[in-house]
Amino acid sequence: MVRLLRRALGVVVVVTACWACDSTVPTPPTATVVVAPTATPDPHVAPSYAQIHTVFQRIWNDFLPRAAKLARLQTYAASLAGKRLTGWQGWVIAIQREPGVPAYADLYLADPYLEGRDQVQYWSSDDNEPDYSHGGGELYLRGLSSAQLSLLTIGEAVQVDGLLTRAGFEYGAGFTVENPVLTALLQPPLLAGTPTDLRDTVLTVRQTGGMMAGRDHEILVHGDGAVLYNSLDYNQKVIGRKTAILPLAQVAALARLFDRVNYTGLRVSYTEITNCVVEPAGGAVVMASEALTFRTSLTDNGQTTSVAHSTGLRCAPVKLTILENRLNDLVYTTTWAP
């Protein structure tokens, strides 16, 4: 009897084992993990501006004496000189077109249209001195040809490739490129708020305080394309007058720029120290000795908004400087009637 039970159990075990074998899914082989090799940075290529600015901020905000920070920044700047930058993008702040002076352009390396109403002037908490680590950084283009100048529009973005000849961080991040290769970028579409009927629109800029004759002037752009340029003396009297007609598309682009900078949301004045936002409260603001004063205005549907700005203050948004310089650039880019 015991033998029969053993045989029966043996059959059950065998049957059970066979049933388990038939229903078991084979275990797949272990997958091989492939680790991609880390690319070694090309020592001859400069890091991106974002990477450089991160290092710049880390050094500047370290708890060291100011002299030690500047020494480290100078060492870092020297390590960047002579490297190639590729694919850097900047927004054109200014273009030098005066006859007899080598052409150059100044680019801002952060989107100026994302700024608020004011530029906060930061101060280092450890030594109560200006802190330049929060600025957008500037890229100076030297040795520009007339063809390259045609690719540049104040306020628009451009891509830059070339040899970095200089880097500096003492008064904010600044870089210089000689003989750059430029690629114009597509401009953003017109904003919904851009006026389409410009018949009652007038755009103006007045520049005063120039140290040289002829630097004081005003430009009035009417919605129908008529442009008036008045050269002023030191008493703000007209001493010369020129006229021109702009294409309506160009007038619309200028009106669009007023929208892009949120012109009606700016302060009415950036000419006094009290207009500035500084930290800590009451901190000294250094005024430039040869500062210019700009007064721009926008008249639309019978309402006029104007903004005054002294270039000696650092608190005005960069986008306001872009607007002023774009209007002022008409002096050199407009075909004036004889």
Secondary structure, 3 states (H helix, E strand, C coil): CHHHHHHHHHHHHHHHHHHHHHHCCCCCCCCCCCCCCCCCCCCCECCCHHHHHHHHHHHHCCCCCHHHHHHHHHHHHHHHCCCEEEEEEEEEEEEECCCCCCCEEEEECCCHHHCCCCCCECECCCCCCECCCCCCCEEEEECCCHHHHCCCCCCCEEEEEEEEEEEECCCCCEEEEEEEEEEECCCCCCCCCCCCCCCCCEEEEEEECCCCCCCCEEEEEECCCEEEEEEECCCCCEEEEEEEECCHHHHHHHHHHHHHCCHHHCCCEECCHHHCCECCCCCCCCCCCCCCEEEEEEEECCEEEEEEEECCCCCCCHHHHHHHHHHHCHHHHCCCCC
